[in-house]
């Protein structure tokens, strides 16, 4: 399958009417959830005994500016880790420009705020048209990254369920789960049906250094999400325990894997889990308005960092794209 044909096939599958309709419906539902969160945050700000989000951010900037900066810094580092993970997983079979994948990651992260999530279609388009990967190769790459992410997240969720505060015991459980996951993943990748389909590209899953570095990076990213949640909680002076903040951070990153979109579902999950941790169960109708402020502030901290980074990355990614296309034209007989 040549590049243009493969590209059209990918776009047709990724943006099929049914799939697009599901994501648009999910986006609309997400907006409704965001409206509910925003309404609750505004009502809380109108309480004379409570501060609003902007007031809290200003006060924190005056007293502890590193908390406000932490919202942006943790988001930026998280995006860099995402890009490094894509680059690292592919490294055993193909070396691409590290910054090339970083710029691409910033752009795709921004595109995920659209009604239809375009992150994967954009990655496919770039892999096929710029990096000259085949459809099978690009798919194998993205599946390998997804598996590393799932193993890492599964290890963190399991550890947090047993020990809800990061520490030596938590870290030991994470390493144990990663070791088990790595053993299963590496042996599964060597099964004849998998090897026949992926060929040498199975090295993305059977290279121990790549696996361990990638999963540890992903665990660090989860910790960054926890820190961002903690920064938001401290700015709002909610007095949440670090155990609660840890569970909130893990839940927020886990719900991002839902197929409907990024907007709304994460904020609602934060409110639900915070209310549950506070003893309110799943009755979010009477959830503390501070939890809605927390969900909104943590999300805005990510959005106001990700979108500028994505927009700033576009010209750099365009330069890399032109370079790759020139290389392709020179290499053709």
Beta strands, then each sheet from edge to edge (+ up, - down):
end
